[in-house]
Amino acid sequence: MDSGKLVKIEQLPVQGTYDQDQILAVLSRIACTPGLLDRLIRCADRMPELERQLGHFEDRCRSTVSRCESLELIAGAYLCPEQVSFSRRTRDEFSNRSQVKLHKVEQDFGGDFVNSFPVPPGKKIRLTHAPRPGYTPDHIRIDLNIAGGGNNYSDFTVQFYVVPGGVNSELGLEIGNEYDGNLFLNKDGSQIKVNFPDYRGMPLDIGTMERLAVVISNNGPANNLDSAHVNIFYDNNRFYELCKERCGCDLKRGAV
């Protein structure tokens, strides 16, 4: 029966709520701290944007983790011994060398190409080097030994190629111009240092999977080319530094 009197109700506190004293303390702090209420309101207004940015950040973290895992798989495959082109021991062997000799005669090109010296008039010979770690040629030095002590080096032309070079040709991709022999040798037989051709103003690298080749043509009317020595020089200190940066190895620096 409703008598109109107030009835006292006892209730257990709800977890996470504040009692009256706590609420008064918070209100007192807000009242005593200038600008605090405005900051609280701004924080509440920004909460939806913060939650959205947090979700975006979590998505980016998941994407970054996925990319890192993919890179680890790639690196693992690359560093697998099956995929390594040259061992550290081989790279170490080449770290103190500063020249590449093009002395290996490539065989059975047919046409005007011969398989060995001498090279008669109207014929050509193609020289290359054995597979090796990549390098960046700096300059060229050539000796041409003409039968009978001849010195008309302008009868010979020299053309460099990079093989395979990404072209549908057995010769490979041409490097630089076709040189006349007298650009490399004076009449007295002394050598002339010729800079290696660059590409778009930058040094041209010969990669690990590539080889440098040269075609020497005898365009003279009479004398054979008895032999040729083609030396390509590179900066072995730079080779060492780039190799170290590329593979992280600690090679022993050799003398130039």
Contacts in CASP RR format, 6 or more apart in sequence:
PFRMAT RR
TARGET T0000
AUTHOR 0000-0000-0000
METHOD contacts of the structure
MODEL  1
MDSGKLVKIEQLPVQGTYDQDQILAVLSRIACTPGLLDRLIRCADRMPEL
ERQLGHFEDRCRSTVSRCESLELIAGAYLCPEQVSFSRRTRDEFSNRSQV
KLHKVEQDFGGDFVNSFPVPPGKKIRLTHAPRPGYTPDHIRIDLNIAGGG
NNYSDFTVQFYVVPGGVNSELGLEIGNEYDGNLFLNKDGSQIKVNFPDYR
GMPLDIGTMERLAVVISNNGPANNLDSAHVNIFYDNNRFYELCKERCGCD
LKRGAV
13 19 0 8 1.000
18 26 0 8 1.000
29 36 0 8 1.000
30 36 0 8 1.000
30 37 0 8 1.000
30 40 0 8 1.000
77 83 0 8 1.000
85 133 0 8 1.000
85 208 0 8 1.000
85 209 0 8 1.000
86 132 0 8 1.000
86 133 0 8 1.000
86 208 0 8 1.000
88 247 0 8 1.000
88 249 0 8 1.000
88 251 0 8 1.000
90 133 0 8 1.000
91 133 0 8 1.000
91 243 0 8 1.000
91 247 0 8 1.000
91 249 0 8 1.000
91 251 0 8 1.000
92 249 0 8 1.000
92 251 0 8 1.000
92 252 0 8 1.000
94 132 0 8 1.000
94 133 0 8 1.000
94 135 0 8 1.000
94 239 0 8 1.000
95 236 0 8 1.000
95 239 0 8 1.000
95 240 0 8 1.000
95 243 0 8 1.000
95 251 0 8 1.000
95 252 0 8 1.000
95 253 0 8 1.000
95 254 0 8 1.000
96 236 0 8 1.000
96 252 0 8 1.000
96 253 0 8 1.000
96 254 0 8 1.000
96 255 0 8 1.000
96 256 0 8 1.000
97 236 0 8 1.000
98 233 0 8 1.000
98 234 0 8 1.000
98 235 0 8 1.000
98 236 0 8 1.000
98 256 0 8 1.000
99 231 0 8 1.000
99 232 0 8 1.000
99 233 0 8 1.000
99 234 0 8 1.000
100 129 0 8 1.000
100 132 0 8 1.000
100 135 0 8 1.000
100 137 0 8 1.000
100 212 0 8 1.000
100 231 0 8 1.000
100 232 0 8 1.000
100 234 0 8 1.000
101 129 0 8 1.000
101 229 0 8 1.000
101 230 0 8 1.000
101 231 0 8 1.000
101 232 0 8 1.000
102 127 0 8 1.000
102 128 0 8 1.000
102 129 0 8 1.000
102 212 0 8 1.000
102 213 0 8 1.000
102 214 0 8 1.000
102 230 0 8 1.000
102 231 0 8 1.000
102 232 0 8 1.000
103 127 0 8 1.000
103 129 0 8 1.000
103 229 0 8 1.000
103 230 0 8 1.000
104 127 0 8 1.000
104 128 0 8 1.000
104 129 0 8 1.000
104 130 0 8 1.000
105 115 0 8 1.000
105 116 0 8 1.000
105 117 0 8 1.000
105 125 0 8 1.000
105 126 0 8 1.000
105 127 0 8 1.000
106 113 0 8 1.000
106 126 0 8 1.000
106 127 0 8 1.000
106 128 0 8 1.000
106 213 0 8 1.000
107 115 0 8 1.000
108 115 0 8 1.000
109 126 0 8 1.000
109 170 0 8 1.000
112 122 0 8 1.000
112 123 0 8 1.000
112 124 0 8 1.000
112 217 0 8 1.000
113 123 0 8 1.000
113 124 0 8 1.000
113 125 0 8 1.000
113 126 0 8 1.000
114 120 0 8 1.000
114 123 0 8 1.000
114 124 0 8 1.000
114 125 0 8 1.000
116 125 0 8 1.000
117 125 0 8 1.000
117 225 0 8 1.000
117 226 0 8 1.000
117 227 0 8 1.000
117 228 0 8 1.000
118 147 0 8 1.000
118 224 0 8 1.000
118 225 0 8 1.000
118 226 0 8 1.000
118 227 0 8 1.000
119 125 0 8 1.000
119 216 0 8 1.000
119 218 0 8 1.000
119 224 0 8 1.000
119 225 0 8 1.000
120 218 0 8 1.000
120 224 0 8 1.000
121 218 0 8 1.000
121 219 0 8 1.000
121 220 0 8 1.000
121 221 0 8 1.000
121 222 0 8 1.000
121 223 0 8 1.000
121 224 0 8 1.000
122 217 0 8 1.000
122 218 0 8 1.000
122 219 0 8 1.000
122 220 0 8 1.000
123 217 0 8 1.000
123 218 0 8 1.000
124 215 0 8 1.000
124 216 0 8 1.000
124 217 0 8 1.000
124 218 0 8 1.000
125 215 0 8 1.000
125 216 0 8 1.000
125 225 0 8 1.000
125 228 0 8 1.000
126 171 0 8 1.000
126 213 0 8 1.000
126 214 0 8 1.000
126 215 0 8 1.000
126 216 0 8 1.000
127 213 0 8 1.000
127 214 0 8 1.000
127 216 0 8 1.000
127 228 0 8 1.000
127 230 0 8 1.000
128 163 0 8 1.000
128 211 0 8 1.000
128 212 0 8 1.000
128 213 0 8 1.000
128 214 0 8 1.000
129 211 0 8 1.000
129 212 0 8 1.000
131 211 0 8 1.000
132 208 0 8 1.000
133 208 0 8 1.000
133 239 0 8 1.000
133 243 0 8 1.000
134 205 0 8 1.000
134 206 0 8 1.000
134 207 0 8 1.000
134 208 0 8 1.000
134 210 0 8 1.000
135 205 0 8 1.000
135 206 0 8 1.000
135 207 0 8 1.000
135 234 0 8 1.000
135 239 0 8 1.000
136 203 0 8 1.000
136 204 0 8 1.000
136 205 0 8 1.000
136 206 0 8 1.000
136 234 0 8 1.000
136 235 0 8 1.000
136 238 0 8 1.000
136 239 0 8 1.000
136 242 0 8 1.000
137 196 0 8 1.000
137 203 0 8 1.000
137 204 0 8 1.000
137 206 0 8 1.000
137 212 0 8 1.000
137 232 0 8 1.000
137 233 0 8 1.000
137 234 0 8 1.000
138 195 0 8 1.000
138 196 0 8 1.000
138 203 0 8 1.000
138 233 0 8 1.000
138 234 0 8 1.000
138 235 0 8 1.000
139 193 0 8 1.000
139 194 0 8 1.000
139 195 0 8 1.000
139 196 0 8 1.000
139 232 0 8 1.000
139 233 0 8 1.000
140 184 0 8 1.000
140 193 0 8 1.000
140 194 0 8 1.000
140 195 0 8 1.000
140 196 0 8 1.000
140 230 0 8 1.000
140 231 0 8 1.000
140 232 0 8 1.000
140 233 0 8 1.000
141 184 0 8 1.000
141 191 0 8 1.000
141 193 0 8 1.000
141 194 0 8 1.000
141 231 0 8 1.000
141 233 0 8 1.000
142 158 0 8 1.000
142 181 0 8 1.000
142 184 0 8 1.000
142 185 0 8 1.000
142 191 0 8 1.000
142 194 0 8 1.000
142 228 0 8 1.000
142 229 0 8 1.000
142 230 0 8 1.000
142 231 0 8 1.000
143 185 0 8 1.000
143 189 0 8 1.000
143 191 0 8 1.000
143 227 0 8 1.000
143 228 0 8 1.000
143 229 0 8 1.000
144 153 0 8 1.000
144 156 0 8 1.000
144 181 0 8 1.000
144 184 0 8 1.000
144 185 0 8 1.000
144 216 0 8 1.000
144 225 0 8 1.000
144 227 0 8 1.000
144 228 0 8 1.000
145 225 0 8 1.000
145 226 0 8 1.000
145 227 0 8 1.000
145 228 0 8 1.000
146 152 0 8 1.000
146 153 0 8 1.000
146 223 0 8 1.000
146 224 0 8 1.000
146 225 0 8 1.000
146 226 0 8 1.000
147 223 0 8 1.000
147 224 0 8 1.000
147 225 0 8 1.000
147 226 0 8 1.000
148 223 0 8 1.000
150 223 0 8 1.000
151 185 0 8 1.000
151 187 0 8 1.000
151 188 0 8 1.000
151 189 0 8 1.000
152 220 0 8 1.000
152 223 0 8 1.000
153 180 0 8 1.000
153 181 0 8 1.000
153 182 0 8 1.000
153 184 0 8 1.000
153 185 0 8 1.000
153 187 0 8 1.000
153 189 0 8 1.000
154 180 0 8 1.000
154 181 0 8 1.000
154 182 0 8 1.000
155 218 0 8 1.000
155 219 0 8 1.000
155 220 0 8 1.000
155 221 0 8 1.000
155 223 0 8 1.000
156 180 0 8 1.000
156 181 0 8 1.000
156 216 0 8 1.000
156 217 0 8 1.000
156 218 0 8 1.000
156 219 0 8 1.000
156 220 0 8 1.000
156 225 0 8 1.000
157 178 0 8 1.000
157 179 0 8 1.000
157 180 0 8 1.000
157 181 0 8 1.000
157 216 0 8 1.000
157 217 0 8 1.000
157 219 0 8 1.000
158 178 0 8 1.000
158 179 0 8 1.000
158 180 0 8 1.000
158 181 0 8 1.000
158 183 0 8 1.000
158 184 0 8 1.000
158 214 0 8 1.000
158 215 0 8 1.000
158 216 0 8 1.000
158 217 0 8 1.000
158 230 0 8 1.000
159 174 0 8 1.000
159 178 0 8 1.000
159 179 0 8 1.000
159 214 0 8 1.000
159 215 0 8 1.000
159 217 0 8 1.000
160 174 0 8 1.000
160 175 0 8 1.000
160 176 0 8 1.000
160 197 0 8 1.000
160 212 0 8 1.000
160 213 0 8 1.000
160 214 0 8 1.000
161 171 0 8 1.000
161 172 0 8 1.000
161 173 0 8 1.000
161 174 0 8 1.000
161 175 0 8 1.000
161 212 0 8 1.000
161 213 0 8 1.000
161 214 0 8 1.000
161 215 0 8 1.000
162 172 0 8 1.000
162 173 0 8 1.000
162 175 0 8 1.000
162 204 0 8 1.000
162 206 0 8 1.000
162 210 0 8 1.000
162 211 0 8 1.000
162 212 0 8 1.000
162 213 0 8 1.000
163 171 0 8 1.000
163 172 0 8 1.000
163 173 0 8 1.000
163 210 0 8 1.000
163 211 0 8 1.000
163 212 0 8 1.000
163 213 0 8 1.000
164 172 0 8 1.000
164 173 0 8 1.000
164 210 0 8 1.000
165 172 0 8 1.000
165 173 0 8 1.000
165 210 0 8 1.000
166 172 0 8 1.000
166 173 0 8 1.000
167 173 0 8 1.000
171 213 0 8 1.000
171 215 0 8 1.000
172 213 0 8 1.000
175 197 0 8 1.000
175 204 0 8 1.000
175 212 0 8 1.000
176 197 0 8 1.000
177 197 0 8 1.000
179 194 0 8 1.000
183 192 0 8 1.000
183 194 0 8 1.000
184 191 0 8 1.000
184 192 0 8 1.000
184 194 0 8 1.000
185 191 0 8 1.000
185 192 0 8 1.000
186 192 0 8 1.000
196 203 0 8 1.000
196 204 0 8 1.000
196 232 0 8 1.000
197 204 0 8 1.000
198 204 0 8 1.000
206 212 0 8 1.000
212 232 0 8 1.000
214 230 0 8 1.000
216 225 0 8 1.000
216 228 0 8 1.000
216 230 0 8 1.000
218 224 0 8 1.000
218 225 0 8 1.000
236 254 0 8 1.000
236 256 0 8 1.000
237 253 0 8 1.000
237 256 0 8 1.000
240 251 0 8 1.000
240 253 0 8 1.000
240 254 0 8 1.000
243 249 0 8 1.000
243 251 0 8 1.000
244 250 0 8 1.000
244 251 0 8 1.000
END
